[in-house]
Structures are given as structure tokens and as C-alpha cells.
Amino acid sequence: MGKIKHIFKNNRVELFVVFFSIIFSSWLMFSTFAYKDGNMLIASKAWSDFASHIPLIRSFSFGNNFPPQYPLFAGPAIKYHFLFYAFVGLLEKLGMQINYALNIPSALGFFLLMIMIYVFAKDIFKSKAVGILSVLFFIFNSSLVFLKFFSLHPLSTHTLFDIINNQKFISFGPYDQSIISAFWNLNIYTNQRHLALSYALSLFLVYLFLKFNENDRKRNFKKSLVVGVILGLSFSLNMAVFIMTVSVFTCMFLLFSKKRIYLFISLILGGIIAFPQYLYIQSGVSTFKPFINPGYLVTNLNILNFINYWWQNLGLNLIFIPLGFIIAARHEKKILLSFFSLFIIGDLFQFSPEIAANHKFFNLFVVVGAMFSAYFLNFLWKKKNYLKLLVAIFIFLLIFSGIIDFFPIYNDYKIALPDYLVNKDISWIMKNTKPDSVFLNTQYLYDNASLAGRKIFLGWPYFAWSQGYNTDIRGSIRDSILLSLTKTQACTLLKNNNIQYIELNKLTFDTNIPKPSSIFFDKFKSIYSNPTSGYSILDVRENCY
């Protein structure tokens, strides 16, 4: 009993961090996605992203999606890192309700990231205070959003009320033309559920190398093999984070001479394992190739605009990270330099059709960079008593914007999406069509067929376009089918594109998709029709063969 008390006494900080991380991670994920009375309850700020993720999950749980295809662009090999959502689909397939199947791995990933941030920072700087501050700086971003907030809500007796009851992100660049990015708040983790786990894994692999015992070569060799295997498999978990980890390892290879051979082994083995996955993803025809595009989201790129952009987005971290670097030991400097490569890469290259996707590079850099801010502030705190108040003010200014950005997530409302338990159309598809069927859809978001785990011909084009698929050609083919003047013309196009079923919506039409020509209502026979929803399904085989 005394031994247990001793453990609790000596590890109170760690136990607090673990307990807090579990509670916060669970709340964050379960509060943004729930399930009740046969309805998925999706936070409004996650609504658009989940319109891509849920069909991907269902393609593995209710559909047949191996070798993997992107279910919103049926046919070619998938170009999206699918591993996390395939695992969620497997959990649902085994009987777990989808909210638990998605939220538990998501919460676990975010929990592991918080723990890795604490452990990483604490071990680098040999300070629990730096570890705690690093977690705090991760949760609450350091941007200058609070200045924009006060420009919209001048300081008054209602300021606290305005902050606590705020439901809208103050800045959501580049989508609202603001200079401050949308990618600093916690919304990126509630929407991109695989991201936290990917970052946690990357930090873990780097941490393992930093902990290598230089005198234990045999054990280090075995560890480097394990790291290489995990690194290679992580390609399908998150391709961008795989590139980031390789970049950090490459810099460490140059800077840490005594670990060079082990880093080389891990990089080579990881590359060998990742290469077949890369070949499969590239087997699908892509309209996009990475290229040099300096400046990220900086408009009218020049030195002043570049500095201003990052000052607005990083706030005091832009000052404290370099100051932490200056006072850090040589070993610690090498770590930051290795992660600084992510900042350089994100500012130089474009890896996808949407340059904003580079935010992942900056997010991980800032996670580690903020550790150096924490180190600098902890250094000041210990220097002189009169500096403590100044440090407290600096800490507040570093997290104030994050606090403001927290409440739109906390106050968010949920949108109910009827699932197969209450939606007869989805249920019928699940029971009466093959799991690998392809549907020609006539609506975009949350299509019945995609919620049933079936693949659709073209979902919301942004999703597929951002992954490099040629949505213009696919959209043109769809339009040609729907606007066919004869049944023969329609059947030829349907068969040539391996489409088994057509969805029709008589009561509601997506204005972004052409209204089907009269032949589909007059010349084709439906195999399913729901007069209440106006939804019907046509079997291509029965009508065209």
C-alpha cells in the first residue's frame, strides 16, 4: 500500500495529464458525433468532412471495398489514406455502433497525441512544467484571432459572455478570405479523425530514436527495424504525415551522426514497405503532380507579407520559438531544426490540388515548436521573480485565441442524419444489392447508396478533385448519361462505365446535377420505389440487357 502511495505521490503530474487527456479527448470526439434513435448526430462544423468519411467507413463495413477504391469516385484505385477508416469500418462490421467505432479510435488517437506531446517535451527539456505548457499550447492556438475578435466585439462588460457564447469561428482563412488560417483550432481534429493518431505515431517514432542507447548496438538495430516497419505501414494511415516523418528522419540523419546507421535502416525499410502502397495509389489516373509553389497561402508574396502572415497565424510563437532555440542545448537545437524542415517544405511545395492541405506540415511543426516556446517561458519564470507576472501574461496571450476558438466547438449544434435503421431506402439497398455495386447517383452529400456502403459514380466533386481525380471528365460522362435522349444511348454509357444501378429522386433534385431526361421515368422500370421520399432505384441489368 505504501509503495502505491509513493508511486502516486511521485507521479501526480503524469497521472493528472493522463486523466485530463482521457477526459478531454473523449469529450472532444463524442461531443461532435453521436447516434440516437437510428440517426447519426453530426456536429454542424463536421458536416461537410463527414460527408466524405462516413461513405468511406461504410464502404468497408457494409460494402466490399478491397482492393480499396474511393467510394465517391467508383472505379480507380483509392488515392486517399484509408487505413484509419478501414479499421473503423471493420469495428462496425464486427457489430460496434458507428459512433463508438469512430469515436473510440479518434479519442484514443487524440489522447496518445496529448501524451506524446507531454512526454516528448518533458524528456527533451527535463521539465514537467515544459511538458504541461506544451500540451496547453497544443490545445489552445497562439494566433492573433483575439485581435479580430475584439474588433468585432469591443471590450466591455459583456466580453466574457461574448466569448463563452460564441458559435462561429472568428477567422476561417482562406475560406472566408481571412489571413488567419482555419487550421489552428481543434476543428481539424474533430473533422480529420485520423490526423491526431498520425501525429502521435510520428512523434513516437522520433522519440524512440532520441532514446536510443548509443552503446547498445544490437538492441538499436532491432528497434530500427521495428521503426522502419511502422513507418512504412503509416503510409496508408496518412500519406502527408509519412512524408513529414521521412523528412524529419532525413534531417536527423544529417544532424545526429551517432544514430545515422539506424536512421538509414529505418528509412530504407520504411520506403520498401511504403513503395507498393504508393504504386497502388498512383495506379489510378491523376490530374495532379506535386510542384514547387512558394508562399503557402500568403497573397502577393514578398518578405513583409510572408512575415505578416505568420505573425498573424503564429502570434507570439513566432518570437518565442526562435528564443527557445537560442537558449536550448545543441542536442535540442538539432531536434527543432529537424522539424523546421516541415515548415520549409510546407512553404515551398504543393502536394495536392488544394494548397491549403499543406496545413498538416505546419500543424506538426508548431506542435514541436511550441515546446521551445514553453521552454523559453519556463526559463524566464525561473530567472527572476519579477518576470513571473510577465510570463503569465505571455502564456495568456499564447492561448487566448485558442480559448476563443474553443467555444464554437463547445457550442456547436448537431444535424440529424437518418441511418438505415429509420431510412427505408438505405435499408433496402443494404438488403437487396451486392456490396460491391456501383450506383449512378443523382444527389451529392450523404447519398443513400453511399450510406449503405455502396460506391457511387461521382460524389461531391470537391472531395475527389482534392485527391487528384479528374472530376470534370467524370461529371461530363454523368451528364451525358442523365441527359440521354434514347434508352439505347443511356444503356451504352451505363454499361461502358460499369454502373449497376441508377438512383432517381422525384421530389428533390440536386441543383448541381442535371435533372434526368424523361426516358428514365418513361422507358425504364424501377426495382424499388418509395412514394414518401420520392426515391427510386433502376436496375441497369434488367433494363439494358
C-alpha positions in Angstrom: 0.0 0.0 0.0 2.8 2.3 0.9 4.5 1.6 -2.4 1.4 2.6 -4.3 1.1 5.8 -2.4 4.8 6.5 -3.2 4.1 6.0 -6.9 1.1 8.3 -6.8 3.0 10.9 -4.9 6.0 10.9 -7.3 3.8 10.8 -10.5 1.0 13.2 -9.6 1.7 15.4 -12.6 1.8 12.5 -15.0 -1.4 11.0 -13.6 -3.1 14.3 -13.9 -2.0 14.7 -17.5 -3.2 11.2 -18.3 -6.6 11.7 -16.6 -7.1 15.1 -18.2 -6.1 13.8 -21.6 -8.6 10.9 -21.4 -11.5 13.2 -20.4 -10.7 15.9 -22.9 -10.1 13.6 -25.8 -13.3 11.6 -25.1 -15.4 14.7 -24.8 -14.0 16.3 -28.0 -14.8 13.3 -30.2 -18.0 12.1 -28.6 -19.5 15.6 -28.4 -19.1 16.1 -32.2 -20.5 12.7 -33.4 -23.3 10.7 -31.7 -26.0 8.2 -32.6 -29.6 8.2 -31.3 -32.8 6.6 -32.3 -31.3 5.4 -35.6 -30.0 8.8 -36.5 -26.3 9.9 -36.8 -25.9 13.2 -35.0 -23.1 15.2 -36.7 -21.7 18.5 -35.4 -22.5 21.2 -37.9 -18.8 22.1 -38.2 -18.0 18.5 -39.1 -20.9 18.0 -41.5 -19.0 18.6 -44.8 -16.0 16.4 -43.9 -18.1 13.6 -42.6 -19.9 13.5 -45.9 -16.6 12.0 -47.2 -15.6 10.0 -44.2 -18.8 8.1 -43.5 -19.2 6.7 -47.0 -15.5 5.6 -46.8 -16.2 3.9 -43.5 -19.4 2.3 -44.8 -17.6 1.0 -47.9 -15.6 -1.2 -45.6 -18.3 -2.1 -43.0 -21.4 -2.6 -45.3 -19.7 -2.7 -48.7 -17.0 -4.7 -50.4 -14.0 -2.3 -50.9 -10.9 -4.4 -51.5 -8.7 -3.5 -53.3 -9.7 -0.1 -52.0 -11.5 2.4 -54.2 -12.7 5.9 -53.2 -16.4 5.2 -52.8 -17.4 8.6 -54.0 -15.5 8.1 -57.3 -16.0 4.4 -58.2 -13.5 2.6 -60.4 -9.9 3.7 -60.0 -7.6 2.8 -57.1 -8.1 4.9 -54.0 -5.8 7.9 -53.7 -6.7 8.7 -50.0 -5.0 7.3 -46.9 -7.8 4.9 -45.9 -6.3 2.7 -43.1 -7.9 4.5 -40.2 -11.4 4.5 -41.7 -11.0 0.9 -42.9 -10.3 0.0 -39.2 -13.4 1.9 -38.1 -15.4 0.1 -40.8 -14.1 -3.2 -39.5 -15.3 -2.4 -36.0 -18.7 -1.5 -37.3 -18.7 -4.7 -39.4 -18.0 -6.7 -36.2 -21.1 -5.2 -34.6 -20.0 -1.9 -33.0 -22.3 1.0 -33.5 -20.7 3.6 -35.8 -20.4 6.4 -33.3 -18.4 4.1 -31.0 -16.5 2.6 -33.9 -15.3 6.1 -35.0 -15.1 8.0 -31.7 -13.1 5.4 -29.7 -10.2 5.2 -32.1 -10.4 9.0 -32.6 -10.3 9.7 -28.9 -7.5 7.2 -28.4 -5.5 8.9 -31.2 -6.0 12.4 -29.7 -5.2 11.0 -26.2 -2.0 9.5 -27.5 -1.0 12.8 -29.2 -1.5 14.7 -25.9 0.5 12.2 -24.0 3.3 12.1 -26.6 3.5 15.9 -26.6 3.9 15.9 -22.8 6.4 13.0 -22.8 8.4 14.4 -25.7 8.7 17.9 -24.3 9.3 16.8 -20.7 12.1 14.4 -21.8 13.8 16.9 -24.1 13.9 19.7 -21.6 13.9 17.6 -18.4 10.9 19.6 -17.1 7.4 18.6 -16.3 6.4 22.3 -16.5 7.5 22.5 -20.1 5.6 19.3 -20.8 2.4 20.7 -19.3 2.8 24.1 -21.1 3.4 22.2 -24.4 0.1 20.4 -24.0 -1.7 23.6 -23.2 -0.2 25.4 -26.2 -1.3 22.5 -28.4 -4.9 22.7 -27.3 -5.2 26.4 -27.5 -3.6 28.0 -30.6 -1.4 31.1 -30.5 -2.8 33.0 -33.5 -3.9 36.6 -33.3 -7.6 35.8 -33.6 -8.3 37.6 -30.4 -7.5 40.9 -32.0 -10.0 40.3 -34.7 -12.5 39.1 -32.0 -12.2 42.5 -30.2 -12.6 44.4 -33.5 -16.0 42.6 -33.8 -16.8 42.6 -30.1 -15.3 45.7 -28.5 -14.1 45.1 -24.9 -17.0 45.7 -22.5 -18.8 44.1 -19.5 -20.2 41.6 -22.0 -16.9 40.4 -23.3 -16.8 37.2 -21.2 -20.4 36.5 -22.3 -19.4 37.1 -25.9 -16.6 34.6 -25.7 -18.4 31.8 -23.9 -21.5 32.0 -26.1 -19.6 32.4 -29.4 -20.8 29.9 -32.0 -18.7 31.0 -35.0 -15.0 30.8 -35.7 -13.8 34.4 -35.9 -11.3 33.7 -38.7 -11.6 30.8 -41.1 -9.0 31.6 -43.8 -8.7 31.1 -46.7 -12.4 30.1 -47.0 -13.7 33.4 -45.5 -10.8 35.5 -47.1 -9.3 36.0 -43.7 -5.5 36.0 -43.3 -5.6 33.8 -40.2 -6.0 30.1 -41.1 -8.9 27.8 -40.2 -6.4 25.1 -39.4 -5.2 26.1 -36.0 -8.3 25.3 -33.9 -9.4 21.9 -32.7 -11.9 21.6 -35.6 -9.2 19.9 -37.7 -9.0 17.0 -35.3 -12.8 16.6 -34.9 -13.1 16.6 -38.7 -10.0 14.8 -39.8 -10.3 11.9 -37.3 -7.1 10.2 -38.5 -4.9 13.2 -38.0 -4.2 13.1 -34.3 -3.2 9.4 -34.3 -0.9 10.1 -37.3 0.9 12.9 -35.4 1.1 10.8 -32.3 2.7 8.0 -34.2 5.2 10.3 -35.9 6.3 11.8 -32.6 6.5 8.4 -31.1 8.9 7.2 -33.8 11.1 10.3 -33.5 11.0 9.9 -29.7 12.2 6.3 -30.0 15.3 7.3 -31.9 16.1 10.1 -29.5 16.0 7.5 -26.7 18.4 5.1 -28.4 21.2 3.9 -26.2 24.4 4.6 -28.3 26.2 1.7 -26.6 23.6 -0.9 -27.2 24.0 -1.5 -30.9 22.3 -4.8 -31.1 19.1 -3.5 -29.5 19.2 -0.3 -31.5 19.4 -2.4 -34.7 16.2 -4.3 -33.7 14.5 -1.1 -32.8 15.4 0.5 -36.1 13.7 -2.5 -37.9 10.6 -2.0 -35.8 10.5 1.7 -36.5 11.0 1.0 -40.3 8.1 -1.3 -40.4 5.8 1.1 -38.5 7.0 3.9 -40.7 6.2 2.0 -43.9 2.8 0.9 -42.7 1.9 4.5 -41.7 1.8 5.5 -45.4 -1.8 4.3 -45.7 -2.7 5.9 -42.4 -1.7 9.4 -43.5 0.5 10.0 -46.6 1.3 13.6 -45.6 2.5 12.6 -42.1 4.5 9.8 -43.7 6.3 12.4 -45.8 6.8 14.5 -42.7 8.3 11.7 -40.7 10.6 10.8 -43.5 11.7 14.5 -43.8 12.4 14.7 -40.0 14.3 11.4 -40.1 16.3 12.6 -43.1 17.3 15.8 -41.2 18.2 13.7 -38.1 20.3 11.5 -40.4 22.4 14.6 -41.3 22.5 16.1 -37.7 22.8 13.0 -35.4 25.9 11.3 -36.7 25.9 8.6 -34.0 22.4 7.5 -34.9 22.9 7.7 -38.7 23.1 4.0 -39.4 19.9 3.2 -37.6 18.1 6.1 -39.3 19.3 4.8 -42.6 18.0 1.3 -41.9 14.5 2.6 -40.8 14.3 4.9 -43.8 15.2 2.2 -46.3 12.9 -0.4 -44.7 10.0 2.1 -44.4 10.5 3.1 -48.1 10.4 -0.6 -49.2 7.2 -1.2 -47.3 5.6 2.0 -48.4 6.5 1.6 -52.1 3.9 -1.0 -53.1 1.2 1.2 -51.4 2.5 4.2 -53.3 2.3 2.2 -56.6 -1.3 1.2 -55.9 -2.4 4.7 -55.1 -0.6 6.0 -58.2 -2.2 3.4 -60.4 -5.4 5.5 -60.5 -5.1 8.2 -63.2 -4.3 11.5 -61.5 -4.7 15.0 -62.9 -2.2 16.4 -60.4 1.5 16.2 -59.8 3.4 17.9 -56.9 5.2 21.1 -57.8 7.1 24.0 -56.3 4.7 26.7 -55.2 6.3 29.0 -52.6 4.4 31.0 -50.0 1.6 28.7 -49.0 -1.5 30.9 -48.5 0.4 34.2 -48.5 -1.1 36.6 -51.0 1.2 38.9 -53.0 4.3 37.0 -51.8 7.1 39.1 -50.5 9.2 39.2 -47.3 6.9 41.6 -45.5 3.7 39.8 -46.4 5.3 36.5 -45.5 6.3 37.7 -42.1 2.9 39.3 -41.5 1.1 36.1 -42.5 3.0 34.0 -40.0 2.8 36.7 -37.3 -1.0 36.7 -37.6 -1.1 32.9 -37.6 1.6 32.1 -35.0 1.4 35.1 -32.8 4.0 35.2 -30.0 5.2 31.7 -31.0 6.9 33.5 -33.9 9.1 35.2 -31.4 9.3 32.6 -28.6 10.2 29.6 -30.8 13.4 31.2 -32.0 14.2 32.5 -28.5 13.7 29.0 -27.1 16.0 27.7 -29.9 18.7 30.2 -28.9 18.9 29.2 -25.3 18.4 25.4 -26.0 21.3 23.0 -25.8 22.9 21.7 -29.0 21.0 18.4 -28.9 17.7 20.2 -28.5 18.6 22.6 -31.4 19.0 19.6 -33.7 15.5 18.4 -32.9 13.9 21.7 -33.8 16.0 22.0 -36.9 14.7 18.6 -38.0 11.1 19.6 -37.5 11.7 23.0 -39.1 12.1 21.1 -42.4 8.3 20.7 -42.3 7.8 24.5 -42.2 10.2 24.9 -45.2 8.5 22.1 -47.2 5.0 23.4 -46.5 6.1 26.8 -47.7 7.8 25.6 -50.9 5.8 22.7 -52.3 2.2 21.9 -53.2 1.3 18.2 -52.8 -2.4 18.3 -53.8 -4.7 20.3 -55.9 -5.6 22.4 -52.8 -2.6 24.2 -51.4 -4.5 24.7 -48.1 -3.9 20.9 -47.4 -0.3 21.8 -46.6 -1.6 22.9 -43.2 -0.6 19.5 -41.9 3.1 20.3 -42.2 2.7 23.5 -40.2 0.5 21.9 -37.5 3.1 19.3 -36.6 5.9 21.8 -36.8 4.0 24.1 -34.4 3.4 21.2 -32.0 7.1 20.8 -31.6 8.0 24.5 -32.0 5.6 25.4 -29.1 7.7 23.1 -26.9 10.6 25.6 -27.4 8.2 28.5 -26.5 7.3 26.6 -23.4 11.0 26.1 -22.6 11.8 29.7 -23.0 8.9 30.9 -20.8 9.9 28.3 -18.2 13.4 29.7 -18.4 12.2 33.2 -17.7 10.0 32.0 -14.9 12.9 30.6 -13.1 15.2 33.6 -13.7 13.7 36.4 -11.6 10.6 36.7 -9.5 9.6 40.0 -11.2 9.4 38.1 -14.5 6.8 35.7 -13.3 3.9 38.2 -14.0 5.3 38.9 -17.4 5.5 35.1 -18.2 1.9 34.7 -17.0 0.8 37.4 -19.4 2.7 35.8 -22.2 1.1 32.4 -21.6 -2.3 34.0 -21.6 -1.6 35.8 -24.9 -0.4 32.5 -26.4 -3.6 30.6 -25.5 -6.3 33.4 -25.7 -7.1 32.9 -29.3 -7.4 29.1 -28.7 -9.8 29.8 -25.9 -11.9 31.9 -28.2 -11.8 29.2 -30.9 -12.7 26.5 -28.3 -16.3 27.8 -27.7 -17.6 27.5 -31.3 -16.9 23.8 -31.0 -18.3 23.6 -27.5 -21.5 25.5 -28.5 -21.9 23.7 -31.8 -25.2 22.0 -32.7 -25.8 18.6 -34.3 -27.5 17.8 -37.5 -29.5 14.5 -37.6 -28.8 12.2 -40.5 -31.3 9.3 -40.7 -29.4 6.0 -40.9 -30.5 2.6 -42.2 -32.5 1.8 -39.0 -35.0 4.5 -39.9 -34.3 5.2 -43.6 -36.0 2.6 -45.6 -34.2 3.5 -48.8 -30.8 2.8 -47.3 -32.0 -0.4 -45.6 -33.4 -1.7 -48.9 -30.1 -1.1 -50.7 -28.2 -3.0 -48.0 -30.5 -6.0 -48.2 -31.1 -6.2 -52.0 -27.9 -5.1 -53.7 -24.4 -6.7 -53.8 -21.8 -5.0 -51.5 -19.6 -4.1 -54.5 -22.4 -2.5 -56.5 -21.9 0.9 -58.3 -24.7 3.4 -58.3 -25.2 6.4 -60.6 -26.2 9.0 -58.0 -28.4 12.0 -58.6 -27.6 13.8 -55.4 -24.3 14.6 -53.7 -23.9 14.7 -50.0 -24.9 11.7 -47.9 -26.3 9.8 -50.8 -28.4 6.7 -49.8 -26.2 4.3 -51.7 -23.0 5.6 -50.2 -24.5 5.4 -46.7 -25.3 1.8 -47.4 -21.7 1.1 -48.2 -22.0 1.1 -52.0 -19.8 3.0 -54.4 -21.3 5.9 -56.3 -20.2 7.3 -59.7 -19.4 10.8 -58.6 -20.0 12.3 -55.1 -19.4 15.9 -54.3 -16.7 16.8 -56.8 -14.5 18.7 -54.3 -13.7 15.5 -52.4 -12.5 13.6 -55.4 -10.9 16.7 -57.0 -8.8 17.4 -53.9 -7.3 13.9 -54.2 -6.4 14.3 -57.9 -9.2 12.5 -59.7 -10.5 14.0 -62.9 -13.9 15.1 -61.8 -14.5 17.2 -65.0 -14.4 14.1 -67.2 -16.5 12.0 -64.8 -19.0 14.8 -64.4 -19.3 15.1 -68.2 -19.9 11.4 -68.5 -22.6 11.5 -65.8 -24.3 14.4 -67.5 -24.3 12.6 -70.8 -26.0 9.6 -69.2 -28.6 11.6 -67.4 -29.4 13.7 -70.5 -29.5 10.8 -72.9 -32.3 11.1 -75.5 -32.7 7.4 -76.1 -32.7 4.3 -73.9 -30.1 2.7 -76.1 -27.7 5.7 -75.7 -28.2 5.6 -71.9 -27.7 1.9 -71.7 -24.5 2.0 -73.7 -23.0 4.6 -71.4 -24.1 2.9 -68.3 -22.6 -0.5 -69.3 -19.4 1.2 -70.5 -18.9 2.7 -67.1 -19.7 -0.4 -65.1 -22.8 1.1 -63.4 -25.3 -1.4 -62.0 -28.0 0.9 -60.6 -29.4 4.3 -61.1 -30.9 6.5 -58.3 -33.8 8.8 -59.0 -35.2 11.5 -56.7 -38.6 12.6 -58.0 -39.4 15.0 -55.1 -36.0 16.6 -54.6 -33.3 17.4 -57.1 -29.7 18.5 -56.5 -29.3 21.7 -58.5 -25.7 20.8 -59.2 -26.7 17.7 -61.1 -28.8 17.7 -64.3 -32.4 16.6 -64.0 -32.6 13.1 -65.6 -34.3 13.1 -69.0 -37.8 11.7 -69.3 -36.6 8.3 -70.7 -35.6 7.2 -67.2 -39.1 7.7 -66.0 -40.9 6.5 -69.1 -38.7 3.8 -70.6 -37.0 2.3 -67.5 -38.7 0.2 -64.9 -37.8 0.6 -61.2 -37.0 -2.3 -58.9 -37.6 -0.1 -55.8 -39.8 2.9 -55.3 -40.6 4.9 -52.1 -43.6 7.2 -52.7 -43.0 9.0 -49.4 -39.4 10.1 -50.2 -39.8 10.1 -54.0 -36.7 7.9 -54.2 -36.5 5.0 -56.7 -33.8 2.7 -58.0 -33.4 1.3 -61.5 -31.5 -1.9 -62.2 -29.3 -1.5 -65.3 -29.1 -5.2 -65.9 -32.9 -5.6 -66.0 -33.4 -2.5 -68.2 -30.5 -2.8 -70.6 -29.7 -6.5 -71.2 
